Amino acid sequence: LPQPKLDLPTPVDTITFHDIPLLIKRDDLIACEFSGNKARKLYAYFKQNIQTPIVSYGSNQSNAMYSLSALAKLKSVEFVYFTHHIPSYLKQNPIGNYHEALKNGMQIFESDEPEQSAQNHDGVYIPEGGASSMAEEGVKLLANEIIEYAAEHRIGDLNIFLPSGTGTTALYLQKHLPFKVYTTECVGDAAYLKKQFSLLEQDEQYHPTILSLKKKYHFGKLYKELYDIWLQLRKSTDIEFEMLYDPKGFLTVAHHREEFSNHLMYIHGGGLQGNSSMLKRYQRRYG
Ligand SMILES: *Cc1c(COP(=O)(O)O)cnc(C)c1O
């Protein structure tokens, strides 16, 4: 079976952010074509013998869309993807995840009901963002790497932070870690995220702790303070962070710093192949 080469376990680096010492779990280094988070969530599929099209749906710049296109390419099957709308500007000037997924052979269709269209299509159906119990196996591997790191460094009071989309990664991490997992909502509000947790796991003792900010940030929109945080991180560390999730993540860490124990590990979820499109938009607006 064709399998991606994954560099596991991923390393842990240390940085200081707003005077907060942070451990950075470098899941961005897992494998370039499945950067980070999605490699963990799709791990169970890597081992499967897939012979029918891979079918999914979601936004036209999603990190999951790109990673699924890489999975389909690896398995030599079609990748069929449904989305609400593709702006004509993007069609004429493909960029970011959309561009990379097309290069991998993605067949993308506009649909008024993308979820329905995907479910009705023949093939291996993968829900938006890979939000399913199939993600548990790969995220459990991440949990085990963290447990080993903590044991090796004799850290007993480790806290974990990662920003959430569907919340799948944070949920399965909390389920398989003896440490407290914190997250913040990046897509939808805290109530949406809580509901996503419940869909995957009814027992609330396994639910991560959600930390929110007063201000509502709409996913994919541009905010000066989020751009500033990303620029600060780029200047003060050797690590490139992602632009949709990480800026909100770090803003939340700074705002809620009193919550955390001495050792805080931030999970870098990768997704850097999507940065080119966001960076262009930010530079156009703020220079
Ligand atoms: C997909 C993604 C997330 C969100 O993961 P969920 O499991 O859906 O919460 C966070 N960060 C990055 C970089 C991602 O690509």
The ligand as an ORCA input file, in Angstrom:
! r2SCAN-3c Opt
* xyz 0 1
  C      -7.686     21.972     10.414
  C      -6.824     22.809     11.282
  C      -7.185     23.115     12.595
  C      -8.493     22.688     13.205
  O      -8.528     21.336     13.548
  P      -9.883     20.736     14.136
  O      -9.552     19.332     14.476
  O     -10.906     20.810     13.035
  O     -10.284     21.552     15.299
  C      -6.309     23.911     13.351
  N      -5.151     24.369     12.847
  C      -4.776     24.071     11.579
  C      -3.502     24.620     11.070
  C      -5.598     23.291     10.766
  O      -5.225     23.022      9.504
*
